[in-house]
Amino acid sequence: LILIITLCIVATALTVYIMQFAENSFDVDLTDVELSYSSFIYAEDNNGQDVLLKQISGEMSRVWVDIEDIPQHVLDAFVAVEDQRFFEHDGVDWKRTLSVTVKAIFSSGTDGGSTITQQLVRDITQDKETTVGRKLREIFRALALENKYTKFDILESYLNRISFGRIAYGIGSAAYFYFDK
């Protein structure tokens, strides 16, 4: 009986602790999230072709690309590498989260357990501290984001926000920066 009461108290305390990170106020509009976009200045040559004269960008170069304009093999590659069960989960890959948690408890190194949705939330909020509280906030925010947007909206926003090194942020900027396309 003492063991059952103790377990109930511990379960209640854990529930109260976890629920304090559930934010009802997290309501982000992916279309309004401010990004620093690049501007391009074109001129027309003698043949009527547009020629890029100059790209103007701040500290981050961004070029928005609609998901319809991203080749399917690129989408498939990102999902395969970053979040294999992206189209199957509700914003949190519970199997992966449990696996990473167990590895963190019993060994020193961990693999990344964040889904594409969780990575997008982290990038939007700039909440990057390495704590259990941040991870719990991220989980609840990812669940809220998945309830509001489609998988393709989330994938499109993710691919247009992530860093590709140097000043290239987003897949459009990376394609221009690395491949001049």
PELINWO-V447802 format. One record per helix or strand. SS is the DSSP state (a for helix, b for strand). FROM is the first residue (numbers start at 1). LEN is the number of residues. Records with the same first field share a line. If there is no record, write none. Layout:
SS: FROM-LEN + FROM-LEN
//
This chain:
a: 2-18 + 67-3 + 72-11 + 94-13 + 116-10 + 132-17 + 151-9 + 171-9
b: 39-6 + 50-7 + 61-2 + 163-1 + 168-2
//
